[in-house]
């Protein structure tokens, strides 16, 4: 018997995409505020706004690693997506 894993309500996050305002201090999902950065830091804002995409890509990579034949992912495309996300966050 396989049990479906569910997250406790406090562990669920607001789905992406996330963005930042012009000051890089407000992290938003549409018009909803997700977080406010106390200090101006572009690197932190980039990392936080990329979090939903990073999580999705990491989950896809794990699924591919666990069952390469059972996934409908293009491995090269998925790795390219991961590299693009890393570059975007660390530029």
Residue, then its C-alpha position, 0 to 999 in steps of 0.5 A: x500500500x502506497x501512502x500519499x505524502x501530504x505537507x502540514x498546512x504550515x509547510x505549504x508555500x505560495x506557488x510561483x511565480x514570485x517577483x520583486x518590486x523595484x526596490x528589491x525589498x518586497x517579494x510578491x506573488x501577483x499583488x500579494x506580499x510574500x516577504x519583505x527583506x529588511x536590508x537591500x540585497x539583490x542576491x537574496x531577492x533573486x534567490x527568494x523569487x526563484x524559489x518556486x522554480x528551483x523547487x519544481x526543477x529539483x523535484x523533476x531532477x529527483x524524479x528523473x534520477x529515481x526512474x529515468x525510464x518512467x519519466x517523460x522529462x527530457x533530461x538534457x532540457x531539464x539540466x539546461x533549465x537547472x543551469x539557467x536557474x542557477x545562472x539567474x540566481x547567481x548572476 
